[in-house]
Amino acid sequence: MNRLSKKKARVQINHKFCKLCGICVDFCPVKNLLITDHKLIDFAKCTGCGTCEKRCPDFAITIITSNE
């Protein structure tokens, strides 16, 4: 495997668990998440840092990573 391979990441949101508290939105360093129309959405620009997943009190977010 190439050491310089880029990781690709995406946010998987469990909408049944999400209470729309907004903690993930506030902590995301690339502003990938937004609450709109009573639903959490992502803009597909996740860097895979995992901050939202770690901060979510409801375990509603999972970061899925893969190598490009």
C-alpha positions in Angstrom: 0.0 0.0 0.0 1.3 3.4 -0.9 2.1 5.5 2.2 0.8 8.6 0.4 -2.7 7.2 -0.2 -5.4 9.6 0.6 -8.1 8.5 3.0 -11.6 9.1 1.9 -14.2 9.6 4.6 -18.0 9.9 4.9 -20.3 10.6 7.7 -23.0 8.0 8.5 -25.9 9.5 10.5 -28.3 7.4 12.4 -31.3 9.7 12.3 -33.2 7.5 14.9 -30.6 8.3 17.5 -29.9 11.9 16.6 -31.6 14.4 18.8 -30.4 17.4 16.8 -28.4 18.9 19.7 -25.9 20.5 17.3 -22.7 19.5 19.1 -21.3 17.9 16.0 -22.1 21.0 13.9 -20.2 23.2 16.4 -17.1 21.0 16.6 -16.7 20.0 13.0 -13.5 21.8 11.8 -14.5 21.8 8.1 -18.2 22.7 8.7 -19.3 19.5 7.0 -22.5 19.2 9.1 -25.7 21.3 9.3 -29.1 21.0 10.9 -31.9 22.0 8.5 -35.5 21.2 8.2 -35.3 19.2 11.5 -32.6 16.9 10.1 -28.9 16.6 10.3 -27.2 16.6 6.9 -23.6 16.4 5.7 -22.0 18.1 2.7 -19.7 15.2 1.7 -16.5 17.1 2.6 -15.6 15.0 5.6 -11.8 14.7 6.3 -12.3 11.8 8.7 -11.0 13.5 11.8 -13.6 11.8 13.9 -14.4 14.8 16.1 -18.2 14.7 15.5 -18.3 11.0 16.2 -16.3 11.5 19.5 -18.5 14.4 20.6 -21.9 13.0 19.8 -23.6 12.2 23.1 -26.2 10.0 21.3 -23.8 7.8 19.3 -25.6 8.8 16.2 -22.6 9.4 14.0 -20.1 6.9 12.5 -17.2 7.9 10.3 -16.6 5.5 7.5 -13.1 5.7 6.0 -11.5 4.0 3.0 -8.3 4.4 1.0 -8.6 6.1 -2.4 
